[in-house]
Amino acid sequence: MSTTADLTTAYYTTLPQLFSGLPQLENTSELESNITSCQQWEEAHHLLFHLGNLSLLAGLVIPTTLGLHMIILRLLIMTGCCLFIAWATLYRCTLDIMVWNVVFLVVNFMHFFYLLYKRRPIKIDRELKSVYKRMFEPLHVREALFQRLTGQFCTIQTLKKGQAYAAEDKTCVDERLSILLKGKMKVTYRGHFLHNIYTNAFIDSPEFRSTQMHRGEKFQVTIMAEENCKFLCWSRERLTYFLESDSFLNEVFRYLIGKDITNKLYSLNDPTLSDKAVKKMDRQPSLCSQLSMTQMRNSMASTGDTDDLHQILRGSGGSSLQKSKATMMKPIDEAMEDDVFESDSPTKTDQAPSTSHEEV
């Protein structure tokens, strides 16, 4: 019995010492205070605080479809930061809130200034405004991109009346690409009138497209200035390098050149597109009135354009146009277009051969 009593005494003596090393629990009143502390809300902040948050909210709900949404967003964020700075300085006296909002204000001001700089009005040269408005602006080319295109590696050149832009079989085709800014040019082949080139049109777009795979070729036509002309001229090598670095502008040029070639083809087949001066020139019908669109395309697509076109010219007076052999050129399969562009069938030509000559 004495042993059991000693163990009980030792247990109750050691137990308080074990719990003495543990942290003391908070009393009941402190626990109740923590539970009920959120029920005592502080008073609402000053009006500046709420105005600052409203400014941020307005900036976040601006629709992205608005053209100036980024500029308005930055402006509203800057307004909110200014209101927070005034609130933290005058009514809360909190240095950290003021410093952070000053940092936000500076960053947004720099971005706001950059956006304004990007939207600054670009001054396009007076001589190039017509080209931009007519050709590039409808394709959503911005003024800054057009200025890069025309301001670095192109020149504005002039030709007096009677001077040649290109001479057939002499001028190399892979040196430049030009757009006529002022005046009018005439395109001829062996002295035969083909078509005119007017303002805001490429001068040598067919040659530019046809020689993309073959360099060192010569012009097959003569391009002569009928008036005092002014044209925008690019170095072909530098232009090609620039277009390779900008896929959007490359697609724009492909579209513009393709459209210009199409217009030239239709002007070849429609003599009514030439002006009165051309109609009066030696009373000589243009080559366009003697050839169909399909035949002209075949001639342009062949490797020996001069021989093919010369063969067509020699046979244009009779029915040799239809008797020309396919071996003379590499024709484009346009059987569906023959009925459209050739108004006279072979049977009709045999029945009334004199009618076609009178119409020409």
PyMOL commands that set and color helices and strands:
alter all, ss='L'
color gray80, all
select helices_A, chain A and resi 2-20+28-35+37-39+47-60+69-92+95-118+126-139+143-151+205-210+236-244+247-269+271-273+276-283+287-290+293-301+305-314+320-323+326-328+335-341+346-351+353-359
alter helices_A, ss='H'
color red, helices_A
select strands_A, chain A and resi 154-159+164-166+176-182+185-189+192-197+201-202+222-225+229-235
alter strands_A, ss='S'
color yellow, strands_A
deselect
rebuild
show_as cartoon
